[in-house]
Amino acid sequence: MGTIGQHLLNGMMQGTIYGLVAMGFTIFFGVMNVIKFSHGDVLTVGAFGGLVAVWAAHSFGLSVPLQFVAAFAAAMLLSAVAGAGISHFLIMPLRNAPPLNMLLMTMMVGTVLREAIRLFFPNGTNPQRFPELLPSGGFNIGSSFFRTDALILIVAGIASIAVVYWIINRTKFGLAMRAVAEDVETARTMGINFARVIPLTFALGSITAGFAGTIYGLYYSEINYGMGLLLAVIGFTAAIVGGLGNIWGAIIGGYLFAGLQTFVVAAIPSMSDYKNVFAFVLIIMLITWRPTGLLAERGSERV
């Protein structure tokens, strides 16, 4: 029974990371009908940017809280720049190309980013230790132990999800995003700058990846150049399960996938190495039952 709290915490942490990644996929698809498979590698770029920022802040003698802030700020900034750059220089010129061309291009961009980290980052082939910037230890509730750092990161992740949702639904920029998602030509006639909204939209979606990558590094104390591959597959799966184009669906899909993984680990510990296999099999069954996802996209709520 003492492990229940840890399983619950791990599931919440993984669900928060998956939900953030899935939100990015949903934002890209909702506005531009683009499945951006370089999203996971943008996450990796952000995580490594956060690591370098921590090293730099430490070398300047900054306190641990400022190193923590620097990690997230650098990760989000670098991810936003990467996402906006991919949008402006690659996706926009190909927006009228066949969907397979766009899909192939984003996959190749992801490979370029991943290999660039492996080849040019110091000792990039090997996993990199991410410094511990949060309080260690925790507390017990009954027989369950809860890590303090995990709780802080979960709260931060949920808060970031809430901020992105608020931006989309409560700001002028979010209104412009939704207008473009609904009808590009009508949005243009209303004076919305399409060429400006799209890169900013991709920057916003990529920020969620950078944030998720930094959370991953802080929680697991390690990052590597290939970490974005599986996270992208799981995040995209979560977006599909929830209903591609539906923000709440993406979040629910992320927590559902994490819940399935956690259930396998808790119920059948000897099969924990196969948790992804079990989760994907159950997701395949779910998608077969509901091909449009748990929360099917409605025409007026694409993002």
N, C-alpha and C positions, 0 to 999 in steps of 0.2 A: 504493500500500500504506500510505502514511503516514496516510491518512484512516480506516483501519479502526478504530483505537482510538477516534477521535472518534465514528464511527458507533455503535460498541458502547456508548460512554458515553451518547450521546444516547438510544439505544434503552433502556438501563437506566433512565435518568432518566425518560423518558416512561412506561415500563412501571410504575415505582414510583408515579408520580402517578395513572395510570389504575387501578392496583390498589387504591390507597387509596380512590379515588372509588367503584370497584365494590364494595369491602367495605361501604361505607355503604348502597348499594342492597340488597345481600344481607342486611344486618342488618335493615333496615326490612321487607323482604319476608318474611324468615324468621320474624319475630316477629308481625307484624301483617298480613301479606299485602297490604302497601301498596307501591305504586310511587310514590315521592316525587320528583316531577319538579322540585321546588324545591331539590333537593340541590345542583345546580350553582351556584345563586344563593346558597345558604348558604356555599358555598366562596368565592364572590366577596366576600361580607360578611366572612368571616374574613380573607381576604387584605387587604382594605382596613383592617380593624381592626388587623392586624399592621403595616401601613404607618403608621397613625396612632400606634401604640405606639412605633415606631422614631423618628418625629419627636419625640414627647414625651420619650423617653429621651435623645435627642440634645440637646434643649433644656435638659434638666436636667444635662447634662454627663456622662452615664453612659458608660462605656467601650463599645467596639464589641461585645465578648462579651456584655455585659449587654443591649445593644440587640438582639442576636441572640435571646437568651432572651426578651426582652420581646415580640418579634415573634411567636414561636411561642405564648407564653403567652396573649397577647391574642387571637390568631387562634383558638386552640382554645376559649378561654373564650367568646368572642362567638359562635362557631359552635355551641357546646353550648347556650348560652342560646337562640339562634334555633331550633335543632332541637327542644329541649324545649318552647319556647313554641308552635311550630307543632303539635307533638303534643298538648299539653294543651288548647289553645284551639280547634283546628280538626280534627285527625284523630280524637281521642277522641270528640267529639260526633257525628262522622259515621261512626263505625266500623261501624254497621249499615246505612249508606246503600249504594246500588248502587255497584259499583266505579268506574263512569264518573264519578260525582259526586266521588268521592275524587280520581281522576286529574285532573279538571278543576280542582278546588280547589287541588291542589298546583301545577299549572301557573300558575294565577292568582296564587298567593302568590309564586312565583318571579318573575313579571313585576313584581309590586309591589316586591319587594326590588331587582330590577335597575334599575327606573326610579327608585326612591328614591335609589340611588347616583348615577345619571346626573344627576338634577335637584338633589340637595341636597349632594353632596360637592363641595368646591371644584374647579372646572374638571373636573367628573366626566365630561363627555362625551369628553374626550381621555384617551389612555393616561397612566398615572401611572408615573413612574420609581421603581423600588424600589431603595433604597440597597444598595451592595455591602458586605456585612458579613462576607464570608469571604475568606481569603487568595487573592490572584490568582496567576496562573502555574500551573505544573504540572511534569510530568516526562515524559521519553521512555522508552519501552520499545521498543527496536529503532527502527523508523521511525514508531511511533505516539506521539502526544502525548496525555497524560491531564491534564485540568484538576483541580486540587486541590479547588476548591469543589464540583465535580460529584461527586467521590468522597465528600466529607463529606456532601452532601445525600442521595446514594443510601444510604449507611450509615444515616443518620438515618431515612430513609423505611422501609427494611427493618426497622430496630429498632422503629419505631412499628407496623408491621404485626404484628411478633412480640408486642408488648405487647398490642395489641387481641386477638389470638388467645389469648394467655394469660388475659386478663380473661374472655373468653367461656368458656374451657374449664377454668380452674383456680381460679375464685373463686366465692364464694357468689352474688354478683350474676349472674355468668355462668350458674350453675346455675338461678337463678330465671328468667333470660331463656330458657333452653332449655326449662324446664318450661312457661312461658307459650306458647312456640312450639309445643310438642307438644300441649298441651290446656289451654285457658284455665280451664275450669271445674274440672278436677282440680287445677290449680295453686292456684286460689282455695281449694279445700277443704283444701289442705295448708298454708294460712296465708300464701301469697305475696300481697303487696299489689300487685295488678294496676295500680291507679291510680298507684303509685309506680314500678313497674318500667318501664312503657311510656315515660314521659318520659325516664327515665334511659337507656333503650335508644336513643331517638332522639338524645339528647345524645351518647352514645358514637359512634353512626354519623355524626353531624355533625362531631364532633371530627376524624374522619379527613379530612373535606372541608376543614376549616380548616387542618389540617396540610399537605394537598396544595396548597392555595392559596398558602401561605407558601413552600413549596418551589419552586413555579412562579415566584413573584415573585423569589426569590433567584437562581434559575438563569437566567431570561430577563431579569432586571433591569427588568421592566415588568409592570404589571397594568392591566386595563381593566374597565369595568362589564359587558361582555358575555362575559368570558372563561369564565364558568361554563357557557354554553350548549353549546358543543362538547364541553367536558370532561364534562358530564353525559351527553350522547348517547354519547360513547365509553365512559364508565364503565358506563352501563347496558348497552351492547352487550357489553362485557367480561363483565359479570355474567351476561348471557343465554348467551353462548358457553360460559362456564365451567360453567353450571348454576345458575340463579337459586335462591338459598337455600343455596348451598354456598360457604363462605368460601374454601377452597383453589381452587375453580373460578373465583371472582372474581379472585383474584390471578393465576392462570394466564392467564385471559382478558385481563387488563390487559397482561401482558408479551407475550402473543401478538399483540395489536393493535399494540403498539409495535414488535414485531419485524417485522410486515408493513410498517408505515410505513418503518422503517429499511431494509428490504430494497429497497423501491422507490427510496429516495433513493440508496442505495449502488450498486444495479445499473443504474438508469436515471436518472442525474442530471438529464437534460433534462426528465424527467417528475416532478420532485420536488414541483412545485406541485399535482400530482394524487395525492399519496401517500394522502390520506384516501379519495379515490374508489376507488383500487385496493384499499385495505385493506377498505373496506366491501363491495366486490364479492366479495372472497374470503370475508369473514365471512358474507355472504348465502349463498354456496355451502356453507359449513361448517354453517350453521344448517339449511339444507335437508337436508343429509346427516344431521345429528344434532340434531333439533328440541329435545331435552331438554338439550342442552349436552354438553360434554366429560365433565364429572363430574355425572351426573344426581343430583338431590337425592334422598337417602334419607330415608325417613320419620322415622328416629330422629336425623337430623343436619340439621335445618333451618337451624341457625345454628352 
